[in-house]
Amino acid sequence: MPKFSDFDLDFATGKAGEELVNELLTGGKTVEVKTDIKWKNTGNLYIETICWYNSSSEWLPSGISVTKADYWGFVLEGSVLLVQTEYVRIAIAQYGHPINCNIPPNPSKGYLIKPEHILAVVKEQTKAV
């Protein structure tokens, strides 16, 4: 039996998360959905910003750096944290801890952030509204 990469194994989990968020959406907004299965053990969410592309042998922007989605959704054990993408970017700038994720075949770089830090930014950003 061939060994599948983590991406192959995590794809089904991610797809189920996307379908859950799709059911929740109204109003034609777009959502980038990430399913983080490690957060319950670490207390952190991983947000990718660049990825190594084997085809071009270079690091290129990815994840939150290139998304055009209105919202960023984190599927966390059957719950969804759905936040405007701009708030996630602000939270990364204020609270994010840079990290290298060296998992073959597609290493990436990004930030670890606690969900409560994202919610703190949402609270602060919406206070004036």
C-alpha positions as a Markdown table, in Angstrom:
| # | Residue | x | y | z |
|---|---|---|---|---|
| 1 | Met | 0.0 | 0.0 | 0.0 |
| 2 | Pro | 1.5 | 3.4 | -0.9 |
| 3 | Lys | 2.2 | 5.9 | 1.8 |
| 4 | Phe | 0.1 | 9.0 | 1.3 |
| 5 | Ser | 1.4 | 12.5 | 2.3 |
| 6 | Asp | -0.2 | 14.3 | 5.2 |
| 7 | Phe | -2.0 | 16.5 | 2.6 |
| 8 | Asp | -3.7 | 13.4 | 1.1 |
| 9 | Leu | -4.9 | 12.2 | 4.5 |
| 10 | Asp | -5.9 | 15.7 | 5.7 |
| 11 | Phe | -7.8 | 16.5 | 2.5 |
| 12 | Ala | -11.0 | 14.7 | 3.5 |
| 13 | Thr | -11.0 | 16.4 | 6.9 |
| 14 | Gly | -10.5 | 19.7 | 5.3 |
| 15 | Lys | -13.2 | 19.1 | 2.7 |
| 16 | Ala | -15.7 | 18.2 | 5.5 |
| 17 | Gly | -14.8 | 21.4 | 7.2 |
| 18 | Glu | -15.5 | 23.4 | 4.0 |
| 19 | Glu | -18.9 | 21.8 | 3.6 |
| 20 | Leu | -19.8 | 22.7 | 7.2 |
| 21 | Val | -18.9 | 26.3 | 6.7 |
| 22 | Asn | -20.7 | 26.4 | 3.3 |
| 23 | Glu | -23.9 | 25.4 | 5.1 |
| 24 | Leu | -23.5 | 28.3 | 7.5 |
| 25 | Leu | -22.9 | 31.0 | 5.0 |
| 26 | Thr | -25.4 | 33.5 | 3.6 |
| 27 | Gly | -25.0 | 36.7 | 1.6 |
| 28 | Gly | -22.5 | 35.6 | -1.0 |
| 29 | Lys | -19.4 | 36.1 | 1.1 |
| 30 | Thr | -16.3 | 34.0 | 0.3 |
| 31 | Val | -14.5 | 31.9 | 3.0 |
| 32 | Glu | -11.1 | 30.3 | 3.1 |
| 33 | Val | -11.6 | 27.3 | 5.4 |
| 34 | Lys | -8.9 | 25.6 | 7.4 |
| 35 | Thr | -9.3 | 22.6 | 9.6 |
| 36 | Asp | -6.8 | 22.5 | 12.5 |
| 37 | Ile | -6.7 | 19.2 | 14.3 |
| 38 | Lys | -3.7 | 20.1 | 16.5 |
| 39 | Trp | -5.1 | 23.2 | 18.2 |
| 40 | Lys | -6.8 | 21.2 | 21.0 |
| 41 | Asn | -3.4 | 19.9 | 22.1 |
| 42 | Thr | -1.3 | 23.1 | 21.5 |
| 43 | Gly | -3.8 | 25.9 | 22.1 |
| 44 | Asn | -2.6 | 27.5 | 18.8 |
| 45 | Leu | -3.8 | 27.8 | 15.3 |
| 46 | Tyr | -1.4 | 27.7 | 12.4 |
| 47 | Ile | -1.8 | 30.3 | 9.6 |
| 48 | Glu | 0.3 | 29.7 | 6.5 |
| 49 | Thr | 1.9 | 32.7 | 4.8 |
| 50 | Ile | 4.4 | 31.1 | 2.3 |
| 51 | Cys | 5.0 | 27.6 | 1.0 |
| 52 | Trp | 7.8 | 25.8 | -0.8 |
| 53 | Tyr | 6.8 | 24.8 | -4.3 |
| 54 | Asn | 8.7 | 21.8 | -5.6 |
| 55 | Ser | 7.7 | 22.5 | -9.2 |
| 56 | Ser | 9.5 | 25.9 | -9.2 |
| 57 | Ser | 11.9 | 25.2 | -6.3 |
| 58 | Glu | 11.1 | 28.4 | -4.5 |
| 59 | Trp | 9.2 | 29.9 | -1.6 |
| 60 | Leu | 6.0 | 31.7 | -2.8 |
| 61 | Pro | 3.3 | 33.5 | -0.9 |
| 62 | Ser | 0.4 | 31.3 | 0.1 |
| 63 | Gly | -2.4 | 31.0 | 2.6 |
| 64 | Ile | -3.5 | 34.3 | 4.2 |
| 65 | Ser | -0.9 | 36.2 | 2.1 |
| 66 | Val | -2.7 | 35.5 | -1.1 |
| 67 | Thr | -6.3 | 34.7 | -0.2 |
| 68 | Lys | -9.1 | 36.8 | -1.7 |
| 69 | Ala | -11.7 | 35.4 | 0.7 |
| 70 | Asp | -13.8 | 37.8 | 2.7 |
| 71 | Tyr | -13.6 | 35.5 | 5.8 |
| 72 | Trp | -11.2 | 33.0 | 7.2 |
| 73 | Gly | -12.8 | 30.0 | 8.8 |
| 74 | Phe | -11.2 | 27.7 | 11.4 |
| 75 | Val | -13.0 | 24.3 | 11.9 |
| 76 | Leu | -12.2 | 23.2 | 15.4 |
| 77 | Glu | -13.7 | 19.9 | 16.5 |
| 78 | Gly | -17.1 | 20.5 | 15.0 |
| 79 | Ser | -17.1 | 24.2 | 15.8 |
| 80 | Val | -16.3 | 27.0 | 13.4 |
| 81 | Leu | -14.5 | 30.2 | 14.2 |
| 82 | Leu | -15.4 | 32.5 | 11.3 |
| 83 | Val | -13.6 | 35.8 | 11.2 |
| 84 | Gln | -13.2 | 38.6 | 8.6 |
| 85 | Thr | -9.9 | 37.9 | 6.9 |
| 86 | Glu | -8.6 | 41.4 | 7.7 |
| 87 | Tyr | -9.1 | 40.8 | 11.4 |
| 88 | Val | -7.0 | 37.7 | 11.1 |
| 89 | Arg | -4.2 | 39.6 | 9.4 |
| 90 | Ile | -4.3 | 42.2 | 12.2 |
| 91 | Ala | -4.2 | 39.5 | 14.8 |
| 92 | Ile | -1.2 | 37.9 | 13.2 |
| 93 | Ala | 0.6 | 41.3 | 13.2 |
| 94 | Gln | -0.2 | 41.9 | 16.9 |
| 95 | Tyr | 0.1 | 38.4 | 18.4 |
| 96 | Gly | 1.5 | 35.9 | 15.8 |
| 97 | His | 4.6 | 33.9 | 16.5 |
| 98 | Pro | 6.5 | 33.0 | 13.4 |
| 99 | Ile | 7.1 | 29.3 | 12.8 |
| 100 | Asn | 8.6 | 27.0 | 10.1 |
| 101 | Cys | 6.5 | 24.0 | 9.3 |
| 102 | Asn | 8.9 | 21.5 | 7.8 |
| 103 | Ile | 6.5 | 18.7 | 6.9 |
| 104 | Pro | 7.4 | 17.1 | 3.5 |
| 105 | Pro | 6.5 | 17.3 | 0.7 |
| 106 | Asn | 5.3 | 20.9 | 1.1 |
| 107 | Pro | 7.1 | 22.8 | 3.9 |
| 108 | Ser | 5.5 | 26.1 | 4.8 |
| 109 | Lys | 6.1 | 29.1 | 7.0 |
| 110 | Gly | 3.5 | 31.0 | 8.9 |
| 111 | Tyr | 2.3 | 32.0 | 12.4 |
| 112 | Leu | 1.0 | 30.4 | 15.5 |
| 113 | Ile | -1.8 | 32.3 | 17.2 |
| 114 | Lys | -4.3 | 31.6 | 19.9 |
| 115 | Pro | -8.0 | 31.8 | 19.1 |
| 116 | Glu | -8.5 | 34.2 | 22.0 |
| 117 | His | -6.1 | 36.6 | 20.4 |
| 118 | Ile | -8.1 | 36.6 | 17.2 |
| 119 | Leu | -11.2 | 37.2 | 19.2 |
| 120 | Ala | -9.5 | 40.1 | 21.0 |
| 121 | Val | -8.8 | 41.8 | 17.7 |
| 122 | Val | -12.4 | 41.2 | 16.6 |
| 123 | Lys | -13.6 | 42.8 | 19.8 |
| 124 | Glu | -11.3 | 45.8 | 19.5 |
| 125 | Gln | -12.0 | 46.3 | 15.8 |
| 126 | Thr | -15.8 | 46.2 | 16.2 |
| 127 | Lys | -15.8 | 48.3 | 19.4 |
| 128 | Ala | -15.9 | 51.5 | 17.3 |
| 129 | Val | -18.6 | 50.3 | 15.0 |
